[in-house]
Amino acid sequence: MSNMQLAIQFFFQIAVILAFCQVVGAVAKWAGQPQVVAEMLAGVLLGPSLFGLFWPQWSAQLFPPESMKVLFPVSQLGLAAYMFVVGLEFRMDIVRNRLHSAVAVSAAGMIAPFVLGAALGWVFFYQTKLFPPKTSLLEAMIFLGASMCITAFPMLARIIHFKKLAGTTMGTVALGAGSIDDAAAWCLLAIVLASFDGNFSHALINILGGIAYVSLTLLVVRPVLAYWARGIAKRGHLSDQEFVVCLILLALGAWFTDSIGLHAVFGAFVMGIAMPRGLVTRSLIDRIQPLTVALLLPMFFTYSGLNTQITLLDSAFLWLMTGIVLLAAIGGKGIACWLAARATGISNREALGIGTLMNARGLMELIIINIGLQRGIISPALFATLVIMAVVTTLMASPIFEWLVGNHRPETTPQPTITAADQRFAG
């Protein structure tokens, strides 16, 4: 397929993806689900789980293997740009005030599900064939533990926006804890991959590089940008050249964390946090958010869905294993985070909301298990089991949140970065 054919194919894919996301979104809204869940489901339905299963020829024509070379980088751009916006809106003041809550929720949301996941990994390793022979016991336990303790950070951010929780204690504690959990899960994955490859230097680069990046960005880059923003505030606007500088920093942050083995979302998110609050963040959100949310982010969900196949669960035994994994995931993540939030002084209703939000795995889970499948760490059957767990925990987040929290939503602390675009997106 030539470059011109790839471009033609890509434009048609955009039209189909956006139209299908809107159709699924209308159904999801009727069912009380946010648009982000609709996009996740739309991506899965467009893949081999439905469209490719019943109409394989049409699926092959719409999404030929060559076109993935275009769809993949665009999907990553959309994800990084959105997480940059999430960083721009991240309330460091609430995190500082509730730091003990965010850390406690993060620790509980990592330790409890990791222990349960590692225990299931031990059982599956000895009692089933869900792990390939070349996977060691330690690799099996760490990988399944990491898969169980991850939170759908990008999806969590969109659900928080949809529920109008941006800037609240509930939303910010959940985002802070989710970001820590996901960073830790990626470090655990790096350890598994290093063990699998017999090279632990990769894991060391991953962990130390991440710490160095966060330190450099928040302790050096952030003060420099704050000084730079004084001149922008005096003029009263962000110029096109200055906007491009911010985009360059976004790209460099995403590039660095991706190159050291962490996902690009963390580099983009931390760089968003480093941006000066006030005029700069308002201008960046107004320029970046609308196109990212409407166009680029659905590309990410679709690309991930195209690599997901749930039809591999074809026996009662596999469905039993799926049920066990699901129960362990809900108990280890949701209940543990609720108890941790309560222990740090958060009201019971808000703590229940935090536990519900943290329990959603979404497509960050799909990313990790896709890596595990591609590297041969897990079998296709275990992959399908974990996909079901990711989808169910994400689908249940919104209705359970409404049931537990309902109209008793906390008031949002005033902050300068909420714009008309935010209000449009939140609604």
DRENDRENLO-437001 format. One record per residue (C-alpha): residue number from 1; chain; x, y, z. Coordinates in Angstrom, 1 decimal. Layout:
+------+------+--------+--------+--------+
| kedo | zado |     px |     py |     pz |
+------+------+--------+--------+--------+
|  NUM |    A |      X |      Y |      Z |
...
+------+------+--------+--------+--------+
//
This chain:
+------+------+--------+--------+--------+
| kedo | zado |     px |     py |     pz |
+------+------+--------+--------+--------+
|    1 |    A |    0.0 |    0.0 |    0.0 |
|    2 |    A |    1.5 |    3.3 |   -1.1 |
|    3 |    A |    1.7 |    6.5 |    1.1 |
|    4 |    A |   -1.2 |    8.0 |   -0.9 |
|    5 |    A |   -3.3 |    4.9 |   -0.4 |
|    6 |    A |   -2.5 |    5.0 |    3.3 |
|    7 |    A |   -3.6 |    8.6 |    3.5 |
|    8 |    A |   -6.9 |    7.9 |    1.7 |
|    9 |    A |   -7.5 |    4.9 |    3.9 |
|   10 |    A |   -6.8 |    6.9 |    7.1 |
|   11 |    A |   -9.3 |    9.6 |    6.2 |
|   12 |    A |  -12.0 |    7.0 |    5.6 |
|   13 |    A |  -11.1 |    5.3 |    8.9 |
|   14 |    A |  -11.5 |    8.6 |   10.7 |
|   15 |    A |  -15.0 |    9.1 |    9.3 |
|   16 |    A |  -16.1 |    5.6 |   10.3 |
|   17 |    A |  -14.5 |    5.7 |   13.8 |
|   18 |    A |  -16.1 |    9.1 |   14.7 |
|   19 |    A |  -19.5 |    8.1 |   13.3 |
|   20 |    A |  -19.5 |    4.8 |   15.1 |
|   21 |    A |  -18.4 |    6.4 |   18.4 |
|   22 |    A |  -21.3 |    8.8 |   18.2 |
|   23 |    A |  -23.8 |    6.0 |   17.6 |
|   24 |    A |  -22.4 |    3.9 |   20.5 |
|   25 |    A |  -22.2 |    7.1 |   22.5 |
|   26 |    A |  -25.9 |    7.8 |   22.1 |
|   27 |    A |  -26.7 |    4.3 |   23.3 |
|   28 |    A |  -24.3 |    4.6 |   26.2 |
|   29 |    A |  -25.8 |    7.9 |   27.3 |
|   30 |    A |  -29.2 |    6.3 |   27.4 |
|   31 |    A |  -27.7 |    3.6 |   29.6 |
|   32 |    A |  -26.1 |    6.2 |   31.9 |
|   33 |    A |  -22.5 |    5.6 |   30.7 |
|   34 |    A |  -20.1 |    8.4 |   29.8 |
|   35 |    A |  -18.8 |    9.0 |   26.3 |
|   36 |    A |  -15.4 |    7.6 |   27.2 |
|   37 |    A |  -16.9 |    4.2 |   27.9 |
|   38 |    A |  -18.7 |    4.3 |   24.6 |
|   39 |    A |  -15.5 |    5.0 |   22.8 |
|   40 |    A |  -13.8 |    2.0 |   24.6 |
|   41 |    A |  -16.7 |   -0.2 |   23.6 |
|   42 |    A |  -16.7 |    1.2 |   20.1 |
|   43 |    A |  -13.1 |    0.3 |   19.7 |
|   44 |    A |  -13.6 |   -3.2 |   20.9 |
|   45 |    A |  -16.7 |   -3.7 |   18.7 |
|   46 |    A |  -14.8 |   -2.4 |   15.6 |
|   47 |    A |  -12.1 |   -5.0 |   16.2 |
|   48 |    A |  -12.0 |   -8.8 |   15.9 |
|   49 |    A |  -14.5 |   -9.3 |   18.8 |
|   50 |    A |  -17.5 |   -8.3 |   16.7 |
|   51 |    A |  -16.9 |   -6.5 |   13.3 |
|   52 |    A |  -13.9 |   -8.7 |   12.4 |
|   53 |    A |  -15.7 |  -11.8 |   13.7 |
|   54 |    A |  -18.9 |  -11.5 |   11.6 |
|   55 |    A |  -17.6 |   -9.4 |    8.7 |
|   56 |    A |  -13.9 |  -10.3 |    8.4 |
|   57 |    A |  -13.6 |   -9.2 |    4.7 |
|   58 |    A |  -15.0 |   -5.8 |    5.4 |
|   59 |    A |  -12.9 |   -5.5 |    8.5 |
|   60 |    A |   -9.8 |   -6.4 |    6.5 |
|   61 |    A |  -10.6 |   -3.7 |    4.0 |
|   62 |    A |  -11.4 |   -1.0 |    6.6 |
|   63 |    A |   -8.4 |   -1.8 |    8.8 |
|   64 |    A |   -5.7 |   -3.4 |    6.7 |
|   65 |    A |   -2.5 |   -4.2 |    8.7 |
|   66 |    A |   -0.5 |   -1.5 |    6.8 |
|   67 |    A |   -2.9 |    1.2 |    8.0 |
|   68 |    A |   -1.9 |    0.5 |   11.6 |
|   69 |    A |    1.4 |    2.2 |   10.9 |
|   70 |    A |   -0.6 |    5.5 |   10.6 |
|   71 |    A |   -3.3 |    4.9 |   13.2 |
|   72 |    A |   -0.9 |    3.9 |   16.0 |
|   73 |    A |    1.2 |    7.2 |   16.1 |
|   74 |    A |   -2.0 |    9.3 |   15.8 |
|   75 |    A |   -3.6 |    7.4 |   18.7 |
|   76 |    A |   -0.5 |    8.0 |   20.8 |
|   77 |    A |   -0.6 |   11.7 |   20.0 |
|   78 |    A |   -4.2 |   11.9 |   21.0 |
|   79 |    A |   -3.5 |   10.1 |   24.3 |
|   80 |    A |   -0.5 |   12.3 |   25.1 |
|   81 |    A |   -2.3 |   15.5 |   24.2 |
|   82 |    A |   -5.2 |   14.6 |   26.4 |
|   83 |    A |   -3.0 |   13.7 |   29.4 |
|   84 |    A |   -1.2 |   17.0 |   28.9 |
|   85 |    A |   -4.6 |   18.7 |   29.3 |
|   86 |    A |   -5.3 |   16.6 |   32.4 |
|   87 |    A |   -2.0 |   17.8 |   33.9 |
|   88 |    A |   -2.9 |   21.4 |   33.1 |
|   89 |    A |   -6.0 |   21.0 |   35.2 |
|   90 |    A |   -4.4 |   19.0 |   37.9 |
|   91 |    A |   -5.0 |   20.6 |   41.3 |
|   92 |    A |   -1.6 |   20.5 |   43.1 |
|   93 |    A |   -3.1 |   22.6 |   45.9 |
|   94 |    A |   -5.7 |   19.9 |   46.7 |
|   95 |    A |   -3.0 |   17.2 |   46.4 |
|   96 |    A |   -0.8 |   19.0 |   48.9 |
|   97 |    A |   -3.8 |   19.4 |   51.3 |
|   98 |    A |   -4.8 |   15.8 |   50.7 |
|   99 |    A |   -1.3 |   14.3 |   50.1 |
|  100 |    A |   -1.7 |   11.7 |   52.9 |
|  101 |    A |   -5.1 |   10.6 |   51.3 |
|  102 |    A |   -3.7 |   10.3 |   47.8 |
|  103 |    A |   -0.7 |    8.3 |   49.0 |
|  104 |    A |   -2.8 |    6.1 |   51.3 |
|  105 |    A |   -5.3 |    5.4 |   48.5 |
|  106 |    A |   -2.5 |    4.7 |   46.1 |
|  107 |    A |   -0.7 |    2.3 |   48.5 |
|  108 |    A |   -3.9 |    0.4 |   49.2 |
|  109 |    A |   -4.9 |    0.4 |   45.6 |
|  110 |    A |   -1.5 |   -1.2 |   44.7 |
|  111 |    A |   -0.7 |   -3.5 |   47.6 |
|  112 |    A |   -4.1 |   -5.3 |   48.0 |
|  113 |    A |   -4.7 |   -6.1 |   44.3 |
|  114 |    A |   -1.1 |   -6.9 |   43.7 |
|  115 |    A |   -1.1 |   -9.5 |   46.5 |
|  116 |    A |   -4.3 |  -11.0 |   45.3 |
|  117 |    A |   -3.0 |  -11.0 |   41.7 |
|  118 |    A |    0.3 |  -12.5 |   42.6 |
|  119 |    A |   -1.6 |  -15.2 |   44.6 |
|  120 |    A |   -3.7 |  -16.0 |   41.5 |
|  121 |    A |   -0.6 |  -16.0 |   39.4 |
|  122 |    A |    0.8 |  -18.7 |   41.7 |
|  123 |    A |   -2.4 |  -20.8 |   41.4 |
|  124 |    A |   -2.7 |  -20.3 |   37.6 |
|  125 |    A |    1.0 |  -21.2 |   37.2 |
|  126 |    A |    0.7 |  -24.6 |   38.9 |
|  127 |    A |   -2.9 |  -25.5 |   38.3 |
|  128 |    A |   -3.6 |  -24.3 |   34.8 |
|  129 |    A |   -1.9 |  -23.7 |   31.4 |
|  130 |    A |   -2.8 |  -20.0 |   31.3 |
|  131 |    A |    0.9 |  -19.1 |   31.3 |
|  132 |    A |    3.3 |  -20.3 |   28.6 |
|  133 |    A |    6.0 |  -22.7 |   29.6 |
|  134 |    A |    8.8 |  -20.2 |   29.2 |
|  135 |    A |    7.2 |  -17.8 |   31.8 |
|  136 |    A |    8.7 |  -18.3 |   35.2 |
|  137 |    A |    6.7 |  -18.4 |   38.4 |
|  138 |    A |    8.1 |  -15.0 |   39.6 |
|  139 |    A |    7.3 |  -13.4 |   36.2 |
|  140 |    A |    3.8 |  -14.9 |   36.3 |
|  141 |    A |    3.1 |  -13.5 |   39.8 |
|  142 |    A |    4.5 |  -10.1 |   39.2 |
|  143 |    A |    2.8 |   -9.7 |   35.8 |
|  144 |    A |   -0.6 |  -10.7 |   37.1 |
|  145 |    A |   -0.2 |   -8.6 |   40.2 |
|  146 |    A |    0.7 |   -5.5 |   38.1 |
|  147 |    A |   -2.3 |   -6.2 |   35.8 |
|  148 |    A |   -4.6 |   -6.2 |   38.8 |
|  149 |    A |   -3.3 |   -3.1 |   40.5 |
|  150 |    A |   -3.4 |   -0.7 |   37.5 |
|  151 |    A |   -6.0 |    2.0 |   37.2 |
|  152 |    A |   -7.3 |    3.3 |   33.9 |
|  153 |    A |   -5.6 |    6.7 |   34.3 |
|  154 |    A |   -6.7 |    8.3 |   31.0 |
|  155 |    A |  -10.2 |    6.9 |   31.3 |
|  156 |    A |  -10.3 |    7.9 |   34.9 |
|  157 |    A |   -9.5 |   11.5 |   33.9 |
|  158 |    A |  -12.3 |   11.5 |   31.3 |
|  159 |    A |  -14.9 |   10.0 |   33.7 |
|  160 |    A |  -14.0 |   12.6 |   36.3 |
|  161 |    A |  -14.6 |   15.3 |   33.7 |
|  162 |    A |  -17.8 |   13.7 |   32.7 |
|  163 |    A |  -19.0 |   13.6 |   36.3 |
|  164 |    A |  -18.0 |   17.2 |   36.8 |
|  165 |    A |  -15.5 |   16.2 |   39.6 |
|  166 |    A |  -12.5 |   18.1 |   38.2 |
|  167 |    A |  -11.1 |   20.2 |   41.1 |
|  168 |    A |  -12.9 |   18.3 |   43.9 |
|  169 |    A |  -11.2 |   16.4 |   46.6 |
|  170 |    A |  -12.7 |   13.2 |   45.3 |
|  171 |    A |  -11.5 |   13.7 |   41.7 |
|  172 |    A |   -8.1 |   15.0 |   42.6 |
|  173 |    A |   -7.3 |   12.3 |   45.2 |
|  174 |    A |   -8.4 |    9.7 |   42.6 |
|  175 |    A |   -6.3 |   11.2 |   39.9 |
|  176 |    A |   -3.3 |   11.5 |   42.2 |
|  177 |    A |   -3.6 |    8.0 |   43.4 |
|  178 |    A |   -4.2 |    6.6 |   39.9 |
|  179 |    A |   -1.1 |    8.3 |   38.5 |
|  180 |    A |    1.1 |    6.8 |   41.2 |
|  181 |    A |   -0.5 |    3.4 |   40.8 |
|  182 |    A |    0.0 |    3.4 |   37.0 |
|  183 |    A |    3.6 |    4.5 |   37.3 |
|  184 |    A |    4.2 |    1.7 |   39.8 |
|  185 |    A |    2.5 |   -0.8 |   37.5 |
|  186 |    A |    4.7 |    0.2 |   34.6 |
|  187 |    A |    7.8 |   -0.2 |   36.7 |
|  188 |    A |    6.6 |   -3.7 |   37.7 |
|  189 |    A |    6.0 |   -4.5 |   34.0 |
|  190 |    A |    9.6 |   -3.3 |   33.3 |
|  191 |    A |   10.9 |   -5.7 |   35.9 |
|  192 |    A |    8.9 |   -8.6 |   34.3 |
|  193 |    A |   10.2 |   -7.7 |   30.8 |
|  194 |    A |   13.7 |   -7.4 |   32.1 |
|  195 |    A |   13.5 |  -10.8 |   33.8 |
|  196 |    A |   12.0 |  -12.3 |   30.6 |
|  197 |    A |   14.8 |  -10.9 |   28.5 |
|  198 |    A |   17.5 |  -11.6 |   31.2 |
|  199 |    A |   18.5 |   -7.9 |   31.3 |
|  200 |    A |   17.6 |   -6.0 |   34.5 |
|  201 |    A |   19.4 |   -2.9 |   33.3 |
|  202 |    A |   16.2 |   -2.0 |   31.4 |
|  203 |    A |   14.2 |   -2.0 |   34.6 |
|  204 |    A |   16.8 |    0.2 |   36.3 |
|  205 |    A |   16.7 |    2.7 |   33.5 |
|  206 |    A |   12.9 |    2.7 |   33.6 |
|  207 |    A |   12.6 |    3.4 |   37.3 |
|  208 |    A |   15.6 |    5.8 |   37.8 |
|  209 |    A |   14.8 |    7.6 |   34.5 |
|  210 |    A |   11.2 |    8.2 |   35.7 |
|  211 |    A |   12.3 |    9.6 |   39.0 |
|  212 |    A |   14.9 |   11.8 |   37.3 |
|  213 |    A |   12.3 |   13.1 |   34.8 |
|  214 |    A |    9.7 |   14.0 |   37.4 |
|  215 |    A |   12.4 |   15.7 |   39.5 |
|  216 |    A |   13.9 |   17.7 |   36.6 |
|  217 |    A |   10.5 |   18.8 |   35.3 |
|  218 |    A |    8.9 |   19.9 |   38.6 |
|  219 |    A |   12.1 |   21.3 |   40.3 |
|  220 |    A |   13.8 |   22.9 |   37.3 |
|  221 |    A |   11.6 |   23.3 |   34.3 |
|  222 |    A |    8.5 |   24.4 |   36.3 |
|  223 |    A |   10.3 |   27.4 |   37.9 |
|  224 |    A |   11.8 |   28.5 |   34.6 |
|  225 |    A |    8.3 |   28.3 |   33.0 |
|  226 |    A |    6.9 |   30.4 |   35.9 |
|  227 |    A |    9.4 |   33.1 |   35.3 |
|  228 |    A |    8.7 |   33.0 |   31.5 |
|  229 |    A |    5.0 |   33.3 |   32.1 |
|  230 |    A |    5.4 |   36.7 |   33.8 |
|  231 |    A |    6.0 |   38.3 |   30.5 |
|  232 |    A |    3.0 |   36.5 |   28.9 |
|  233 |    A |    0.8 |   37.7 |   31.8 |
|  234 |    A |    1.9 |   41.3 |   31.2 |
|  235 |    A |    0.9 |   41.1 |   27.5 |
|  236 |    A |   -2.3 |   39.4 |   28.3 |
|  237 |    A |   -2.1 |   36.6 |   25.6 |
|  238 |    A |   -0.1 |   33.6 |   24.6 |
|  239 |    A |    1.5 |   34.0 |   21.2 |
|  240 |    A |    1.6 |   31.4 |   18.5 |
|  241 |    A |    5.3 |   30.9 |   19.0 |
|  242 |    A |    4.9 |   30.5 |   22.7 |
|  243 |    A |    2.1 |   28.0 |   22.1 |
|  244 |    A |    4.5 |   26.0 |   19.9 |
|  245 |    A |    7.1 |   26.0 |   22.6 |
|  246 |    A |    4.6 |   24.4 |   25.0 |
|  247 |    A |    3.8 |   21.8 |   22.3 |
|  248 |    A |    7.6 |   21.1 |   22.0 |
|  249 |    A |    7.8 |   20.5 |   25.7 |
|  250 |    A |    4.8 |   18.2 |   25.6 |
|  251 |    A |    6.4 |   16.2 |   22.8 |
|  252 |    A |    9.8 |   16.0 |   24.6 |
|  253 |    A |    8.2 |   14.8 |   27.8 |
|  254 |    A |    6.2 |   12.1 |   26.1 |
|  255 |    A |    9.2 |   11.1 |   24.0 |
|  256 |    A |   11.5 |   10.7 |   27.0 |
|  257 |    A |    9.2 |    8.6 |   29.2 |
|  258 |    A |    8.3 |    6.4 |   26.3 |
|  259 |    A |   11.9 |    6.0 |   25.4 |
|  260 |    A |   12.9 |    4.8 |   28.9 |
|  261 |    A |   10.1 |    2.2 |   29.0 |
|  262 |    A |    7.4 |    4.3 |   30.8 |
|  263 |    A |    4.3 |    5.2 |   28.8 |
|  264 |    A |    4.2 |    8.5 |   27.0 |
|  265 |    A |    1.1 |    9.5 |   29.1 |
|  266 |    A |    3.2 |   10.1 |   32.2 |
|  267 |    A |    5.7 |   12.4 |   30.4 |
|  268 |    A |    2.8 |   14.4 |   29.0 |
|  269 |    A |    0.9 |   14.5 |   32.3 |
|  270 |    A |    3.9 |   15.7 |   34.4 |
|  271 |    A |    4.7 |   18.3 |   31.8 |
|  272 |    A |    1.1 |   19.6 |   32.0 |
|  273 |    A |    1.5 |   19.9 |   35.8 |
|  274 |    A |    4.7 |   22.0 |   35.2 |
|  275 |    A |    2.9 |   24.6 |   33.1 |
|  276 |    A |    2.3 |   27.9 |   34.8 |
|  277 |    A |   -1.2 |   28.3 |   36.1 |
|  278 |    A |   -3.5 |   31.2 |   35.0 |
|  279 |    A |   -3.3 |   32.6 |   31.5 |
|  280 |    A |   -0.9 |   30.0 |   30.1 |
|  281 |    A |   -3.0 |   27.0 |   31.1 |
|  282 |    A |   -6.3 |   28.6 |   30.1 |
|  283 |    A |   -4.9 |   29.4 |   26.6 |
|  284 |    A |   -3.4 |   25.9 |   26.2 |
|  285 |    A |   -6.6 |   24.2 |   27.3 |
|  286 |    A |   -8.7 |   26.3 |   24.9 |
|  287 |    A |   -6.5 |   25.4 |   22.0 |
|  288 |    A |   -5.7 |   21.8 |   22.6 |
|  289 |    A |   -8.7 |   20.2 |   24.3 |
|  290 |    A |  -11.5 |   20.5 |   21.8 |
|  291 |    A |   -9.7 |   18.8 |   18.9 |
|  292 |    A |   -8.1 |   16.3 |   21.1 |
|  293 |    A |  -11.3 |   15.1 |   22.7 |
|  294 |    A |  -13.4 |   15.2 |   19.5 |
|  295 |    A |  -10.9 |   13.7 |   17.0 |
|  296 |    A |   -7.6 |   12.3 |   18.4 |
|  297 |    A |   -8.6 |   10.4 |   21.5 |
|  298 |    A |  -11.2 |    8.2 |   19.7 |
|  299 |    A |   -8.2 |    7.0 |   17.5 |
|  300 |    A |   -6.5 |    5.7 |   20.6 |
|  301 |    A |   -9.5 |    3.8 |   21.9 |
|  302 |    A |  -10.1 |    2.3 |   18.4 |
|  303 |    A |   -6.5 |    1.2 |   17.9 |
|  304 |    A |   -6.5 |   -0.5 |   21.3 |
|  305 |    A |   -9.8 |   -2.2 |   20.6 |
|  306 |    A |   -8.5 |   -3.5 |   17.3 |
|  307 |    A |   -6.0 |   -5.5 |   19.2 |
|  308 |    A |   -8.6 |   -7.0 |   21.6 |
|  309 |    A |  -10.4 |  -10.3 |   21.1 |
|  310 |    A |  -12.8 |  -11.6 |   23.7 |
|  311 |    A |  -14.0 |  -14.6 |   21.8 |
|  312 |    A |  -11.2 |  -16.7 |   23.1 |
|  313 |    A |  -13.2 |  -17.4 |   26.3 |
|  314 |    A |  -14.7 |  -20.6 |   24.9 |
|  315 |    A |  -15.1 |  -22.9 |   27.9 |
|  316 |    A |  -16.8 |  -23.0 |   31.3 |
|  317 |    A |  -13.4 |  -23.3 |   33.0 |
|  318 |    A |  -12.1 |  -20.1 |   31.5 |
|  319 |    A |  -15.3 |  -18.2 |   32.5 |
|  320 |    A |  -14.8 |  -19.5 |   36.0 |
|  321 |    A |  -11.3 |  -18.2 |   36.0 |
|  322 |    A |  -12.6 |  -14.9 |   34.7 |
|  323 |    A |  -15.1 |  -14.7 |   37.5 |
|  324 |    A |  -12.4 |  -15.3 |   40.1 |
|  325 |    A |  -10.1 |  -12.7 |   38.5 |
|  326 |    A |  -13.0 |  -10.2 |   38.5 |
|  327 |    A |  -13.8 |  -10.7 |   42.2 |
|  328 |    A |  -10.2 |  -10.4 |   43.2 |
|  329 |    A |   -9.9 |   -7.2 |   41.1 |
|  330 |    A |  -13.0 |   -5.5 |   42.6 |
|  331 |    A |  -12.2 |   -6.6 |   46.2 |
|  332 |    A |   -8.5 |   -5.7 |   45.9 |
|  333 |    A |   -8.9 |   -2.3 |   44.3 |
|  334 |    A |  -12.3 |   -0.8 |   45.0 |
|  335 |    A |  -12.7 |   -2.0 |   48.6 |
|  336 |    A |   -9.1 |   -1.3 |   49.6 |
|  337 |    A |   -9.2 |    2.2 |   48.2 |
|  338 |    A |  -12.5 |    3.0 |   49.9 |
|  339 |    A |  -11.1 |    1.8 |   53.3 |
|  340 |    A |   -7.9 |    3.8 |   52.8 |
|  341 |    A |   -9.8 |    7.0 |   51.9 |
|  342 |    A |  -12.0 |    6.6 |   55.0 |
|  343 |    A |   -8.9 |    6.0 |   57.2 |
|  344 |    A |   -7.5 |    9.4 |   56.1 |
|  345 |    A |  -10.5 |   11.4 |   57.1 |
|  346 |    A |  -12.5 |   11.5 |   53.8 |
|  347 |    A |  -16.3 |   11.2 |   54.2 |
|  348 |    A |  -17.8 |    7.8 |   53.6 |
|  349 |    A |  -19.7 |    8.9 |   50.5 |
|  350 |    A |  -16.6 |   10.5 |   48.9 |
|  351 |    A |  -14.5 |    7.5 |   49.9 |
|  352 |    A |  -17.0 |    5.2 |   48.2 |
|  353 |    A |  -16.8 |    7.4 |   45.1 |
|  354 |    A |  -13.0 |    7.2 |   45.1 |
|  355 |    A |  -13.0 |    3.4 |   45.5 |
|  356 |    A |  -15.5 |    3.1 |   42.6 |
|  357 |    A |  -13.4 |    5.4 |   40.3 |
|  358 |    A |  -10.1 |    3.6 |   41.2 |
|  359 |    A |  -11.6 |    0.2 |   40.4 |
|  360 |    A |  -11.9 |    1.0 |   36.6 |
|  361 |    A |   -9.1 |   -0.5 |   34.6 |
|  362 |    A |  -10.0 |    0.5 |   31.1 |
|  363 |    A |   -7.5 |    0.6 |   28.3 |
|  364 |    A |   -4.3 |    1.0 |   30.4 |
|  365 |    A |   -5.0 |   -2.5 |   31.4 |
|  366 |    A |   -5.4 |   -3.5 |   27.8 |
|  367 |    A |   -2.1 |   -1.8 |   26.9 |
|  368 |    A |   -0.2 |   -3.8 |   29.6 |
|  369 |    A |   -1.8 |   -7.2 |   28.7 |
|  370 |    A |   -1.3 |   -6.6 |   25.0 |
|  371 |    A |    2.4 |   -6.2 |   25.8 |
|  372 |    A |    2.3 |   -9.4 |   27.8 |
|  373 |    A |    0.6 |  -11.2 |   25.0 |
|  374 |    A |    3.0 |   -9.9 |   22.3 |
|  375 |    A |    6.0 |  -10.8 |   24.4 |
|  376 |    A |    4.7 |  -14.3 |   25.1 |
|  377 |    A |    4.4 |  -13.8 |   28.9 |
|  378 |    A |    0.7 |  -14.7 |   29.0 |
|  379 |    A |   -1.5 |  -17.0 |   26.9 |
|  380 |    A |   -4.3 |  -15.8 |   24.6 |
|  381 |    A |   -6.8 |  -17.4 |   27.0 |
|  382 |    A |   -5.4 |  -15.4 |   30.0 |
|  383 |    A |   -5.3 |  -12.3 |   27.8 |
|  384 |    A |   -9.0 |  -12.7 |   27.0 |
|  385 |    A |   -9.8 |  -13.2 |   30.7 |
|  386 |    A |   -8.0 |  -10.0 |   31.7 |
|  387 |    A |   -9.8 |   -8.1 |   28.9 |
|  388 |    A |  -13.1 |   -9.1 |   30.3 |
|  389 |    A |  -12.0 |   -7.9 |   33.8 |
|  390 |    A |  -10.9 |   -4.6 |   32.3 |
|  391 |    A |  -14.2 |   -4.1 |   30.4 |
|  392 |    A |  -16.5 |   -5.1 |   33.3 |
|  393 |    A |  -14.7 |   -3.0 |   35.9 |
|  394 |    A |  -14.9 |    0.0 |   33.6 |
|  395 |    A |  -18.5 |   -0.5 |   32.7 |
|  396 |    A |  -19.6 |   -0.8 |   36.3 |
|  397 |    A |  -17.8 |    2.4 |   37.5 |
|  398 |    A |  -20.4 |    4.9 |   36.3 |
|  399 |    A |  -23.6 |    3.2 |   37.4 |
|  400 |    A |  -22.1 |    2.2 |   40.8 |
|  401 |    A |  -20.8 |    5.7 |   41.3 |
|  402 |    A |  -24.3 |    7.1 |   40.6 |
|  403 |    A |  -25.8 |    4.6 |   43.0 |
|  404 |    A |  -23.4 |    5.3 |   45.8 |
|  405 |    A |  -22.8 |    9.0 |   45.3 |
|  406 |    A |  -25.8 |   10.2 |   43.3 |
|  407 |    A |  -26.7 |   13.8 |   43.7 |
|  408 |    A |  -24.5 |   14.2 |   46.8 |
|  409 |    A |  -21.6 |   15.5 |   44.8 |
|  410 |    A |  -18.9 |   17.6 |   46.5 |
|  411 |    A |  -18.6 |   21.3 |   45.4 |
|  412 |    A |  -15.7 |   22.1 |   43.2 |
|  413 |    A |  -13.0 |   24.4 |   44.7 |
|  414 |    A |  -12.8 |   27.5 |   42.4 |
|  415 |    A |   -9.8 |   27.4 |   40.2 |
|  416 |    A |   -8.7 |   29.5 |   37.2 |
|  417 |    A |   -8.3 |   26.8 |   34.6 |
|  418 |    A |  -11.9 |   25.9 |   34.0 |
|  419 |    A |  -13.0 |   27.3 |   30.6 |
|  420 |    A |  -15.9 |   27.2 |   28.3 |
|  421 |    A |  -14.4 |   24.2 |   26.6 |
|  422 |    A |  -14.2 |   22.4 |   29.9 |
|  423 |    A |  -17.9 |   23.1 |   30.6 |
|  424 |    A |  -18.8 |   21.9 |   27.1 |
|  425 |    A |  -16.8 |   18.7 |   27.6 |
|  426 |    A |  -18.1 |   18.0 |   31.1 |
|  427 |    A |  -21.7 |   18.2 |   29.9 |
+------+------+--------+--------+--------+
//
